[in-house]
Amino acid sequence: MNYPILAAAIPPSALLGAVVGIVLLFSLVLVLFSRFRRCPSDKIMVIYGKVGQNKDGTARSARCIHGGAAFIIPVIQAYEYLDLTPISLSVDLESALSRQNIRIDVPSRFTVGISTEPGIMQNAAERLLGLRLQEIQELAKDIIFGQMRLIIATMQIEEINTDRDKFLDAVSACVEGELKKIGLRLINVNVTDISDESGYIEALGKEAAAKAINEARISVAERNREGSIGEANAVRDERVSVAAANAQAVDGENNAKANIAKSDATRREAEAEAQRRAVIAEKKAEAKAKEEAYEAQQLAEQARANRELATQQADVIVKAKIEKERKELEAEAEAEQTRRRARGEADAIFAKMEAQARGIQEILNKQADGFANLVKAAGGSADSAVQLMIVDKIEELVKIQVEAVKNLNIDKVTVWDSMGGKDGSPTTANFLSGMMKSIPPLNDTFKMAGLQIPDFLGKQIESNSAVNTTENVSAE
């Protein structure tokens, strides 16, 4: 009875969201499981991308797995396989120079494959990943050809032809060491036949065959001689024949030994000459290699010196340019500040002078208005106005005359009065009167000011001036 109620309580949008969430979760789980990869036993799985760091802290280029499984992180990691199937290479080396300076042909077949050793696997991941089988074969052939020529140049033909184990050991050691650098290992080496252009190996075979035949003939002769000696007691003629045959056999044997000795001498001479040429070629090759190494080192040092010089020049020039631009900007900023301060000071001075001019103009205007009012008060007469101004300032003028002698410091005055003054008056009185008369008269004061004394004072001052002049003349 409750089921319809529950179904009605859940909205359709919520059910749709739950279904979508379950589908997305299931898809995510499938994606995660699809990124889990297992490596077959005949392959190497190389995981590249962000795969961690080495012991020295540098980033690893790849992680190699053989016979296991790993989870490939989406987006930041990817993977590829390297095939461990053996690769068969037909290496037909031709005209290789031996230690005796004799060129030989060494046809051989090499079997190589990608190594599963940890360090060599890393080399294969870094150098062979993404290459086709034909490209890997060509790369391996180039390495094998170079090492084979190097090995043959250090060995004699007799060693290569007769001591195959020594030759194969040298090939395995040198070739495998170089193949490991690109991630390969040497599985098998098979040298089929060795031949040369000059026929030296064939001559060695013929020499060995002749030696075997001669030894067989000597053995037969010895056996015949032993039988003939046993029958010598029976038949004298047979003994003579046997003796003659024996003599001929000995003669033939000696001739064969002489020929062998001559062949050995010729062979030793050829070996000595070939060895001498090989030593000279090795020395020349070493000298050439050292010369090229010195030239390369010289070029590298020159390049490094040029780079250091360019670096130093760039540092000095860039710093100088930056310093120059900084100083120019600072100078421009300081000049701009100076110009602004000057404009501000000029504006301030102009405003100050303008204010002072307006103040002086205002004072003069007020004085002019006052003078105009004073003349108006004097009934329009300028002289009357001047008289009023003089009357107003007369006290100050008199005060100035008095101040002229007020500050005279007379510490001590000694008077010997002989009563020789005018009309029998004392000389001291005349002295004081003369001192007071030494004060500039008002007329002179007005003249110094560029003014004319009023008429009501002019006569009195003139009379006083006349009296003073008369007295001064009398006194003289």
C-alpha positions in Angstrom: 0.0 0.0 0.0 3.0 2.3 0.6 4.7 1.8 -2.8 2.5 4.2 -4.8 3.1 6.8 -2.1 6.9 6.4 -2.3 6.9 6.5 -6.1 4.8 9.6 -6.1 7.2 11.3 -3.6 10.3 10.9 -5.8 10.3 13.4 -8.6 11.2 12.2 -12.2 14.2 14.6 -12.4 15.8 13.0 -9.4 15.4 9.5 -10.9 17.0 10.7 -14.2 19.9 12.3 -12.3 20.5 9.1 -10.4 20.5 7.0 -13.6 22.9 9.4 -15.3 25.3 9.3 -12.3 25.3 5.5 -12.3 26.0 5.4 -16.0 28.9 7.9 -15.6 30.3 6.0 -12.7 30.2 2.7 -14.7 31.9 4.4 -17.7 34.6 5.8 -15.4 35.3 2.3 -14.0 35.4 0.9 -17.5 37.9 3.6 -18.6 40.1 2.9 -15.6 40.1 -0.8 -16.3 40.9 -0.2 -19.9 44.0 1.7 -18.9 45.4 -1.4 -17.1 47.9 -3.0 -19.5 49.6 -6.4 -19.3 53.0 -7.0 -21.0 53.4 -10.3 -23.0 56.6 -12.4 -22.4 57.9 -11.7 -25.9 57.6 -7.9 -25.7 58.8 -5.0 -23.6 56.2 -2.4 -22.6 57.6 1.1 -22.6 55.6 3.7 -20.6 56.5 7.3 -21.4 55.3 10.7 -20.3 55.5 11.6 -16.6 57.0 8.4 -15.1 58.9 9.7 -12.1 62.6 10.6 -11.5 66.0 9.0 -11.4 68.1 8.6 -8.3 70.0 11.8 -9.2 66.7 13.8 -9.3 66.5 14.1 -13.1 63.2 13.2 -14.9 63.0 9.7 -16.3 62.4 9.5 -20.0 60.6 6.1 -19.9 59.8 3.1 -17.7 60.3 -0.4 -19.2 58.3 -3.5 -18.1 59.0 -7.1 -19.2 56.6 -9.8 -18.1 54.4 -7.7 -15.9 51.5 -5.2 -15.9 51.0 -1.5 -15.1 48.3 1.1 -14.9 48.6 3.8 -17.6 47.6 7.1 -16.2 45.2 8.8 -18.7 46.3 12.1 -20.4 49.8 12.2 -18.8 51.1 8.8 -19.8 51.2 6.6 -22.9 52.8 3.3 -23.9 54.2 1.2 -26.8 55.7 -2.2 -27.2 59.2 -3.4 -28.3 59.3 -6.8 -29.9 61.8 -9.3 -28.5 61.8 -11.5 -31.6 65.4 -12.3 -32.7 66.6 -10.5 -35.8 68.8 -12.3 -38.3 71.3 -10.1 -40.2 73.4 -11.2 -43.2 76.7 -9.3 -42.9 78.8 -9.9 -46.0 81.9 -7.9 -45.2 84.1 -7.3 -48.4 87.6 -5.9 -48.9 88.4 -5.6 -45.1 92.0 -4.7 -44.5 93.8 -7.2 -42.3 96.9 -6.6 -40.2 99.0 -7.8 -43.1 97.4 -5.1 -45.4 95.7 -7.9 -47.4 92.0 -7.3 -48.1 89.7 -10.2 -47.3 86.1 -11.1 -47.6 84.3 -12.4 -44.5 80.7 -13.4 -45.1 78.8 -14.0 -41.8 75.4 -14.1 -40.3 74.5 -12.4 -37.0 71.5 -13.0 -34.8 70.6 -10.1 -32.5 67.6 -9.1 -30.3 66.5 -6.4 -27.9 68.0 -7.0 -24.5 65.9 -7.5 -21.3 68.6 -6.2 -18.9 67.3 -3.1 -17.0 69.9 -0.6 -18.2 70.0 -1.9 -21.8 66.2 -2.0 -21.9 66.2 1.7 -21.1 68.7 2.3 -24.0 66.3 0.4 -26.3 63.4 2.5 -25.2 65.3 5.7 -25.8 66.8 4.8 -29.2 64.7 2.1 -30.8 61.1 2.9 -29.8 59.1 3.8 -32.9 61.7 2.4 -35.4 60.6 -0.2 -38.0 62.3 -3.6 -38.2 64.2 -2.6 -41.4 65.6 0.6 -39.7 66.7 -1.4 -36.7 68.4 -3.9 -39.0 70.3 -1.2 -40.9 71.4 0.4 -37.7 72.7 -2.9 -36.3 74.5 -3.7 -39.6 76.3 -0.3 -39.6 77.6 -1.0 -36.1 78.6 -4.6 -37.0 80.4 -3.6 -40.2 82.5 -1.0 -38.3 83.5 -3.4 -35.5 84.3 -6.3 -37.9 86.6 -4.1 -39.9 88.3 -2.9 -36.6 88.8 -6.5 -35.4 90.1 -7.8 -38.8 92.6 -4.9 -38.9 94.2 -6.2 -35.6 94.5 -9.8 -36.6 96.6 -11.8 -39.1 95.0 -13.9 -41.8 96.4 -17.1 -40.3 94.6 -16.3 -37.0 91.3 -15.5 -38.7 91.5 -18.6 -40.9 92.7 -21.2 -38.4 91.8 -20.0 -34.9 88.1 -19.3 -35.5 87.3 -19.4 -31.7 89.7 -16.5 -31.0 88.2 -14.6 -34.0 84.6 -15.2 -32.8 85.4 -14.3 -29.2 86.8 -11.0 -30.4 83.8 -10.3 -32.6 81.4 -11.1 -29.7 83.2 -8.9 -27.3 83.5 -5.8 -29.5 80.2 -6.1 -31.4 78.0 -6.8 -28.3 79.6 -3.9 -26.4 78.5 -1.5 -29.1 75.1 -3.1 -29.6 74.3 -2.6 -25.9 74.5 1.1 -26.4 71.4 1.1 -28.5 69.6 -1.6 -26.5 70.5 -4.8 -28.5 72.3 -8.0 -27.5 74.2 -10.4 -29.6 72.7 -13.9 -29.7 74.8 -15.8 -32.3 77.6 -15.3 -34.8 78.3 -17.7 -37.7 81.2 -17.0 -40.1 80.8 -19.2 -43.3 84.0 -18.8 -45.3 86.9 -16.4 -45.7 88.5 -15.5 -49.0 90.9 -12.8 -50.3 91.6 -11.1 -53.6 95.3 -11.9 -53.7 94.9 -15.7 -53.2 96.9 -15.8 -50.0 94.5 -18.1 -48.2 94.5 -20.4 -51.2 98.3 -20.5 -51.3 98.3 -21.4 -47.6 96.0 -24.3 -48.4 98.2 -25.5 -51.2 101.2 -25.2 -49.0 99.6 -27.4 -46.3 98.5 -29.9 -48.9 102.0 -30.1 -50.4 103.5 -30.6 -47.0 101.1 -33.5 -46.3 101.9 -35.2 -49.6 105.6 -34.9 -49.0 105.3 -36.4 -45.6 103.3 -39.3 -47.0 105.9 -39.9 -49.7 108.7 -39.9 -47.1 106.8 -42.4 -45.1 106.3 -44.7 -48.1 109.9 -44.4 -49.0 111.0 -45.4 -45.5 108.7 -48.4 -45.6 110.1 -49.5 -49.0 113.6 -49.0 -47.7 112.9 -51.2 -44.8 111.5 -54.0 -47.0 114.4 -53.7 -49.4 116.9 -54.1 -46.6 115.2 -57.3 -45.6 115.5 -58.7 -49.1 119.1 -57.5 -49.7 120.6 -60.7 -48.5 118.7 -62.6 -51.2 119.0 -60.5 -54.3 122.0 -58.2 -54.9 120.6 -56.5 -57.9 117.4 -55.7 -56.0 119.6 -54.3 -53.2 121.4 -52.1 -55.8 118.0 -51.0 -57.1 116.7 -50.4 -53.7 119.8 -48.4 -52.8 119.4 -46.3 -55.9 115.8 -45.8 -55.1 116.7 -44.8 -51.6 119.3 -42.4 -52.8 116.8 -40.9 -55.2 114.2 -40.7 -52.4 116.6 -38.9 -50.1 117.5 -36.5 -52.9 113.8 -35.8 -53.5 113.3 -35.4 -49.8 116.1 -32.9 -49.6 114.8 -31.0 -52.5 111.3 -30.9 -51.0 112.7 -29.7 -47.7 114.7 -27.0 -49.5 111.6 -25.9 -51.3 109.7 -25.8 -48.0 112.4 -23.8 -46.4 112.3 -21.3 -49.3 108.5 -21.1 -49.1 108.8 -20.5 -45.3 111.4 -17.7 -45.9 109.2 -16.1 -48.5 106.2 -16.3 -46.2 108.1 -14.8 -43.3 109.3 -12.0 -45.5 105.7 -11.3 -46.7 104.5 -11.4 -43.1 107.3 -9.0 -41.9 106.5 -6.6 -44.8 102.7 -6.8 -44.1 103.3 -6.3 -40.3 105.5 -3.3 -41.1 102.8 -1.8 -43.3 100.1 -2.5 -40.7 102.2 -0.7 -38.0 102.8 2.3 -40.2 99.1 2.4 -41.1 98.1 2.2 -37.4 100.5 5.0 -36.5 99.2 7.2 -39.3 95.6 6.5 -38.3 96.4 7.3 -34.7 98.2 10.5 -35.7 95.3 11.5 -38.0 92.8 10.8 -35.2 94.8 12.9 -32.7 95.1 15.7 -35.2 91.3 15.7 -35.8 90.7 15.6 -32.1 93.0 18.5 -31.5 91.3 20.5 -34.3 87.8 19.7 -32.9 88.9 20.7 -29.4 90.4 23.9 -30.8 87.1 24.7 -32.6 85.2 24.0 -29.4 87.4 26.2 -27.3 87.1 29.0 -29.9 83.3 28.6 -29.9 83.3 28.7 -26.1 85.5 31.8 -26.1 83.2 33.5 -28.7 80.1 32.6 -26.6 81.8 33.9 -23.4 82.8 37.2 -25.2 79.2 37.6 -26.6 77.8 36.9 -23.1 80.1 39.5 -21.4 79.4 42.1 -24.1 75.7 41.5 -23.9 75.8 41.9 -20.1 77.9 45.1 -20.2 76.0 46.7 -23.1 72.6 45.9 -21.7 73.5 47.2 -18.3 75.0 50.3 -19.8 71.9 50.9 -21.9 69.6 50.4 -18.9 71.7 52.7 -16.8 71.7 55.3 -19.5 68.0 55.1 -19.9 67.5 55.3 -16.2 69.7 58.4 -15.9 67.9 60.0 -18.9 64.6 59.4 -17.3 65.8 60.7 -13.9 67.3 63.8 -15.7 64.0 64.4 -17.6 62.0 64.0 -14.4 64.3 66.3 -12.5 64.2 68.9 -15.3 60.4 68.6 -15.4 60.3 69.2 -11.6 62.7 72.1 -12.0 60.5 73.6 -14.7 57.4 73.1 -12.6 59.1 74.7 -9.5 60.3 77.6 -11.7 56.8 78.1 -13.1 55.4 77.9 -9.6 58.0 80.4 -8.2 57.4 82.7 -11.2 53.7 82.5 -10.7 54.2 83.2 -7.0 56.5 86.2 -7.7 54.1 87.5 -10.3 51.2 87.2 -7.9 53.2 88.8 -5.1 54.3 91.7 -7.3 50.8 92.1 -8.7 49.4 92.2 -5.2 52.1 94.7 -4.2 51.3 96.8 -7.3 47.6 96.7 -6.5 48.4 97.7 -2.9 50.6 100.6 -3.9 48.0 101.6 -6.5 45.4 101.5 -3.8 47.5 103.6 -1.5 48.2 106.1 -4.1 44.5 106.2 -5.1 43.6 106.8 -1.4 46.3 109.5 -1.1 45.0 111.1 -4.2 41.5 111.0 -2.9 42.7 112.5 0.4 44.6 115.2 -1.4 41.6 116.0 -3.5 39.4 116.2 -0.3 42.1 118.4 1.4 42.1 120.8 -1.6 38.3 120.8 -1.6 38.4 121.6 2.2 40.8 124.5 1.5 38.4 126.0 -0.9 40.0 124.7 -4.0 43.3 126.4 -3.4 46.4 124.1 -3.6 48.6 126.5 -1.6 46.1 126.6 1.2 46.0 122.8 1.1 49.8 122.7 1.4 49.7 125.1 4.3 47.3 122.9 6.1 49.6 119.9 5.5 52.6 121.8 6.8 50.7 123.0 9.8 49.7 119.4 10.5 53.4 118.3 10.2 55.1 121.3 11.7 55.5 119.6 15.0 57.3 116.6 13.5 59.6 118.9 11.5 60.6 120.9 14.6 61.1 117.6 16.5 63.4 116.4 13.7 65.5 119.6 14.1 65.7 119.1 17.8 66.6 115.5 17.4 69.6 116.5 15.3 71.5 117.9 18.4 69.7 115.9 21.0 72.0 112.9 20.9 75.2 114.8 20.9 77.3 113.4 23.8 79.3 116.2 25.5 81.1 114.6 28.4 82.8 117.7 29.7 82.9 121.4 28.6 85.6 123.7 30.0 84.8 127.4 29.4 87.2 130.3 29.9 84.9 133.1 29.5 86.7 136.4 28.9 83.5 138.4 28.7 84.5 139.3 25.2 81.1 138.9 23.7 79.1 141.5 21.8 78.1 144.4 24.1 80.2 142.9 26.8 78.0 139.8 27.0 79.5 136.5 28.1 81.2 134.3 25.4 79.4 131.2 26.7 76.0 132.6 25.9 77.1 133.4 22.4 78.4 129.8 22.1 75.1 128.3 23.0 73.2 130.7 20.7 75.5 129.8 17.8 74.9 126.1 18.5 71.2 126.6 18.2 71.6 128.7 15.1 73.6 125.8 13.5 70.3 123.9 13.1 69.1 124.1 9.5 66.4 126.7 9.0 62.9 125.7 7.9 63.4 127.3 4.5 66.4 125.0 3.8 64.4 122.1 5.0 61.5 122.9 2.6 64.0 123.4 -0.3 65.6 120.0 0.3 62.1 118.5 0.1 61.4 120.3 -3.2 58.8 122.5 -1.6 58.3 126.3 -1.2 57.6 127.7 2.3 54.3 129.5 2.6 54.2 133.3 2.4 53.2 133.7 6.0 56.4 132.0 7.1 58.7 133.3 4.4 59.4 136.8 5.6 60.1 135.8 9.2 62.5 133.1 8.1 64.2 135.4 5.7 64.6 138.0 8.4 66.0 135.4 10.7 68.3 134.3 7.9 69.5 137.9 7.5 70.2 138.4 11.2 72.0 135.1 11.3 74.1 136.1 8.3 75.0 139.5 9.9 75.9 137.8 13.2 78.0 135.3 11.4 79.9 138.1 9.5 80.3 140.0 12.8 81.6 136.9 14.5 84.2 136.4 11.8 
